[in-house]
Amino acid sequence: MTTNFLAIVAALSMKETGNNDRAIGAHGELSRWQVMDYVRRDYSVRDWTNPDEVLPVVVTELTKRANHFIRTHHRWPTAAEYSLLWHCQNRVSRPTAGDRDYAQCVVNLAGRGL
């Protein structure tokens, strides 16, 4: 992978909410990374608006998803696939045109160093 993992995480934050720590998504997603409820249940975070508390959750969750990808695909995810693992993990192997646009935007943001 040519783009740094943490650059992808930072780009996800920018793409999801423009780094708005108080963002609430249409489906109840919280934080600048728009963490879904089913993910939040697995973690003890006192303040979902504090990026210092949420970042370890995002890194851990994305790492879990990447490890599953590696086990099933027998290779590391590309930068675009990392973004899809966060955005639409169930469609990472068959992304829609909108998913591909999302991933390309994240890759572009990460490559520019934000």
C-alpha positions in Angstrom: 0.0 0.0 0.0 1.4 3.4 -1.0 -0.7 5.5 1.4 -0.1 5.5 5.1 -2.8 3.8 7.2 -3.2 6.8 9.5 -3.4 9.1 6.5 -6.4 7.0 5.4 -8.0 7.3 8.9 -7.5 11.1 8.7 -8.9 11.2 5.2 -12.0 9.2 6.4 -12.6 11.9 9.0 -12.3 14.6 6.5 -14.6 12.9 4.0 -17.2 11.7 6.5 -17.7 15.0 8.3 -15.0 17.6 7.5 -13.5 16.7 10.9 -16.7 17.7 12.8 -16.4 15.9 16.1 -20.0 16.7 17.0 -21.5 15.3 13.8 -24.5 13.0 14.0 -25.4 11.0 11.0 -28.8 10.1 9.6 -28.5 6.6 11.2 -27.2 7.8 14.5 -23.5 7.7 13.6 -21.3 9.7 15.9 -18.0 11.6 15.8 -15.9 12.9 12.9 -15.6 9.2 11.7 -19.3 8.5 11.9 -19.0 5.5 14.1 -22.1 3.3 13.8 -24.1 2.2 16.9 -23.2 -1.5 16.4 -19.5 -0.6 16.6 -19.9 1.8 19.6 -21.5 -1.0 21.7 -18.2 -2.9 21.7 -16.2 0.0 23.1 -16.1 2.0 26.4 -15.8 5.6 25.3 -16.8 8.3 27.7 -17.1 11.1 25.1 -17.7 10.2 21.4 -17.0 13.9 20.5 -13.4 13.6 21.7 -11.2 12.5 18.8 -8.5 11.4 21.2 -10.9 8.9 22.7 -12.5 7.8 19.4 -9.3 7.5 17.3 -8.2 4.2 19.0 -11.7 2.8 18.4 -11.5 3.7 14.7 -8.0 2.2 14.4 -8.9 -1.0 16.2 -12.1 -1.5 14.2 -10.5 -0.8 10.9 -7.6 -3.1 11.8 -10.1 -5.9 12.6 -11.8 -5.4 9.3 -8.5 -5.3 7.4 -7.4 -8.5 9.1 -10.6 -10.2 8.0 -10.0 -8.9 4.5 -6.5 -10.3 4.6 -7.7 -13.7 5.7 -10.3 -13.9 3.0 -8.5 -12.3 0.1 -4.9 -13.4 1.0 -3.5 -9.9 0.5 -3.4 -6.5 2.1 -6.2 -4.1 1.2 -5.4 -1.2 -1.1 -5.9 2.3 0.2 -9.3 2.4 -1.6 -10.3 -0.9 0.0 -9.3 0.4 3.5 -11.8 3.3 2.9 -14.4 0.9 1.8 -13.8 -1.3 4.8 -14.9 1.6 6.9 -17.6 3.0 4.7 -19.3 -0.2 3.4 -17.5 -3.2 4.6 -20.0 -5.6 3.1 -19.5 -4.2 -0.4 -15.8 -4.0 -0.4 -15.5 -6.8 -3.0 -18.4 -5.4 -5.1 -18.5 -1.6 -4.6 -21.1 0.5 -6.3 -20.1 3.4 -8.5 -20.9 5.7 -5.5 -18.7 3.6 -3.3 -15.8 3.8 -5.8 -16.2 7.6 -5.9 -16.1 7.7 -2.1 -13.0 5.6 -2.0 -11.3 7.7 -4.7 -12.0 10.8 -2.8 -10.5 9.3 0.4 -7.5 8.1 -1.4 -7.0 11.6 -3.0 -7.3 13.3 0.4 -4.9 10.9 2.0 -2.4 11.3 -0.8 -2.5 15.0 -0.5 -1.7 14.8 3.2 -4.9 16.8 3.8 
